[in-house]
Amino acid sequence: MRRKPIIALIYDFDGTLSPGNMQEFGFIQAIHQTPEEFWTKSDGIARGQDASNILAYMKLMFDEARKNGIHLTRSDFHRYGADVKLFDGVRDWFRNINEYGAARGVKIEHYINSSGLKEIIEGSPIAREFKHIFAGSFIYDENGEAEWPGIAVDFTAKTQFLFKIQKGIFSSRDARRVNESMADENKRIPFSNMIYFGDGETDVPSMKVVNMFGGNAIAVFNPAIPAKRAAAQKLLRQGRANFITPANYSRDSRTFRIVTTIIDKIKVENELKLLSRYK
């Protein structure tokens, strides 16, 4: 029996599916700061120490939580995730796209590739929609409390997860199998079957990789913020993204039209590839 082609839809989270940074929907309020105060402190740590911005914000979360008597357990992070705001149409997006794919004879899988926190995303209303969530996370002590960064995902680290998705590897730690040689026909999802969604500079390497190997990259932007539109237009001009679209995921949106058309294209290309194997 011929296997259905698998198409991977891979999303950044902050600014792509959600209009803000995930820490801004509960955690920052719990430590009695504004988003501006928190991110200014985080950027200051990174600049002052010439350190990773990702590790800087994770350390700041840890320090500020301890200072305010907040215990950072997985359940605490999940609770913050439950309040994360989402762009219009996101909640129904996955069902609509899955149904479209099924009607076209392809299987749709959704993945997160984020510099945010896996534990917060796991608590979000859409967590169950993803085949796997690649994102930052903490190490926990014997009491279940965060005590140290476990995985920090910066803009270059994001690219390794694309190769893991390609080979069907769902472990963030596994650095052996992802580097092993594998015949193209054995790769679970070719890059040409990937659609990457991002909103900014941290997504540039991933967009470039997907684009370079025949996939499609979509730069989304918050239409309420002119600077976000300008950033998306820049990604398009530079050839990082194939398409730009407002961050609206409803069935009648430009985003839906772009993605369904790409699905149709992948389906046709797969059929042509099969026809070319006639002997």
C-alpha positions in Angstrom: 0.0 0.0 0.0 1.4 3.4 -1.0 2.2 5.7 2.0 0.5 9.1 2.1 2.9 12.0 1.7 3.5 13.7 5.1 3.6 17.5 5.1 5.1 19.2 8.2 3.9 22.6 9.2 6.5 24.0 11.6 5.8 27.1 13.7 7.7 29.5 15.8 5.5 30.5 18.7 6.0 34.0 20.0 4.9 36.6 17.4 3.8 33.8 15.0 0.9 32.0 16.8 0.7 34.4 19.7 0.8 38.2 19.6 3.4 38.4 22.4 6.1 36.6 24.3 4.7 33.7 26.3 6.3 35.0 29.5 4.0 38.1 29.3 0.8 36.2 29.9 1.1 35.4 33.6 4.7 35.0 34.7 5.9 38.6 34.4 2.7 39.8 36.2 3.4 37.3 38.9 6.8 38.8 39.6 5.3 42.3 39.6 7.0 43.7 36.6 6.0 45.0 33.2 7.2 43.3 30.0 9.4 46.3 29.3 11.1 46.0 32.7 11.7 42.3 32.4 13.1 42.3 28.9 15.3 45.3 29.6 16.8 43.4 32.5 17.2 40.3 30.4 18.9 42.2 27.6 21.2 43.9 30.1 22.3 40.5 31.5 23.1 39.3 27.9 25.0 42.5 27.0 26.8 42.8 30.2 28.0 39.2 30.2 28.3 38.8 26.4 25.9 35.9 27.0 23.1 34.2 25.1 19.9 36.1 25.2 18.0 32.9 25.7 20.0 31.8 28.7 19.8 35.3 30.1 16.0 35.3 30.1 15.9 31.8 31.5 18.2 32.8 34.4 16.2 36.0 35.0 13.0 34.0 35.2 14.6 31.6 37.7 16.1 34.5 39.8 13.0 36.6 39.8 10.7 33.7 40.7 12.9 32.8 43.7 13.0 36.5 44.8 9.2 36.6 44.7 8.7 33.2 46.5 7.3 31.6 43.3 8.0 27.9 42.8 8.6 27.1 39.1 7.2 23.6 38.6 5.9 22.1 35.4 2.4 22.7 36.6 3.1 26.4 37.3 4.4 26.8 33.7 1.4 24.9 32.4 -0.8 27.3 34.3 0.9 30.3 32.7 0.5 28.6 29.3 -3.3 28.3 29.7 -3.5 32.2 29.6 -1.4 32.7 26.5 -3.2 34.7 23.9 -3.4 33.5 20.3 -3.9 35.2 17.0 -7.3 35.1 15.2 -8.2 31.7 13.9 -5.4 29.7 15.5 -7.6 27.5 17.6 -9.5 26.2 14.5 -6.5 26.3 12.2 -5.2 22.8 12.9 -8.6 21.1 12.3 -9.2 23.1 9.1 -5.8 22.3 7.6 -5.9 18.7 8.7 -9.3 18.3 7.0 -8.0 19.9 3.9 -4.9 17.7 3.8 -7.0 14.6 4.3 -9.3 15.5 1.4 -6.2 15.9 -0.8 -4.7 12.5 0.3 -1.9 13.8 2.4 -1.1 13.7 6.1 -0.5 16.9 7.9 1.7 17.1 11.0 2.3 20.2 13.1 5.5 21.0 15.0 6.7 23.9 17.3 10.3 25.2 16.8 10.6 27.9 19.5 13.1 29.8 21.5 10.4 30.0 24.2 9.7 27.5 26.9 8.3 24.0 26.1 6.6 23.8 29.5 4.5 27.0 28.9 3.6 25.8 25.4 2.5 22.4 26.8 0.0 24.3 28.9 -1.4 26.3 26.1 -4.9 25.6 24.6 -3.3 24.3 21.4 -0.6 22.0 22.9 -2.4 18.8 21.8 -2.3 19.8 18.2 1.5 19.3 17.8 3.3 16.1 16.9 6.2 17.4 18.9 7.3 20.6 20.6 10.9 21.6 20.2 11.7 24.5 22.6 13.7 25.5 25.6 13.2 23.8 28.9 14.5 23.6 32.5 16.1 20.8 34.6 14.0 20.0 37.7 15.2 19.0 41.2 13.8 16.1 43.3 10.9 18.4 44.4 9.9 19.1 40.8 11.2 22.7 40.8 13.2 24.3 38.1 16.8 24.6 39.1 18.8 25.1 35.9 18.3 25.6 32.1 18.2 22.3 30.4 17.7 23.3 26.8 18.3 26.8 25.3 17.1 27.3 21.8 18.7 30.2 19.9 18.2 31.1 16.3 20.9 28.7 15.0 19.9 25.9 17.3 16.4 25.9 15.7 17.9 24.6 12.5 19.0 21.3 14.1 15.3 20.5 14.8 14.4 20.8 11.2 16.8 17.9 10.4 15.3 15.9 13.3 11.8 16.4 11.9 13.2 15.3 8.5 14.5 12.1 10.0 11.7 11.5 12.5 13.8 12.1 15.6 11.8 13.5 18.5 14.5 13.8 21.2 16.1 17.2 21.8 19.1 15.6 23.4 19.9 13.1 20.6 22.9 14.5 18.6 24.0 11.1 17.2 21.2 9.9 15.0 20.6 13.4 13.5 24.1 13.4 12.2 24.1 9.9 10.7 23.9 9.5 7.0 20.5 8.5 5.7 19.3 7.8 2.1 16.8 10.4 0.9 14.1 7.8 0.4 14.4 6.8 4.0 13.9 10.3 5.4 10.4 10.6 7.0 9.6 14.2 5.8 11.7 15.7 3.0 12.4 19.5 3.2 10.3 20.0 0.1 7.3 18.9 2.3 8.0 21.4 5.0 6.2 24.8 5.5 7.9 27.0 8.1 6.1 29.9 9.8 8.1 32.6 11.6 7.9 36.3 12.3 11.4 37.7 12.8 15.2 37.5 12.8 15.4 34.4 15.1 13.6 32.5 12.3 16.0 33.5 9.5 18.3 30.5 9.6 15.4 28.1 9.7 13.6 29.9 6.9 16.8 29.8 4.8 17.4 26.1 5.3 13.8 25.1 4.5 13.8 27.4 1.5 17.2 26.3 0.2 16.2 22.6 0.2 12.9 23.2 -1.7 10.4 23.8 1.1 8.4 27.0 1.8 8.9 29.7 4.4 6.1 32.0 5.4 6.7 35.3 7.3 3.7 36.3 9.4 3.2 39.6 11.0 0.9 41.4 13.4 -1.1 43.8 11.2 -1.6 46.1 14.1 2.2 46.8 14.3 3.7 48.5 11.2 7.2 47.5 12.2 6.2 43.8 12.1 4.9 44.2 8.5 8.1 46.0 7.5 10.2 43.1 9.1 8.2 40.5 7.1 8.6 42.5 3.9 12.3 42.6 4.5 12.4 38.8 4.8 10.6 38.5 1.5 12.9 40.9 -0.3 16.0 39.1 1.0 14.7 35.8 -0.2 14.4 34.3 3.3 10.6 33.9 3.0 8.6 32.8 0.0 5.4 34.5 1.2 4.2 37.0 3.8 0.8 37.2 5.4 -1.0 38.9 8.3 -1.1 36.6 11.4 -4.7 35.6 10.8 -5.4 31.8 10.6 -9.1 31.8 9.9 -10.5 29.7 7.0 -11.0 32.8 4.8 -7.6 34.2 5.5 -4.6 34.8 3.1 -2.7 32.4 5.4 -5.1 29.6 4.7 -5.1 30.2 0.9 -1.3 30.2 0.8 -0.9 27.0 2.8 -3.6 25.1 1.0 -2.1 26.1 -2.4 1.3 24.8 -1.2 -0.4 21.6 -0.1 -1.9 21.2 -3.6 1.5 21.8 -5.1 3.3 19.2 -2.9 0.6 16.7 -3.7 1.0 17.2 -7.5 4.8 17.1 -7.3 4.6 13.8 -5.3 2.3 12.3 -8.0 4.6 13.4 -10.8 7.6 11.9 -8.9 5.7 8.6 -8.7 4.9 8.7 -12.4 8.5 9.4 -13.3 9.5 6.0 -11.9 7.7 4.0 -14.6 9.9 1.4 -16.2 
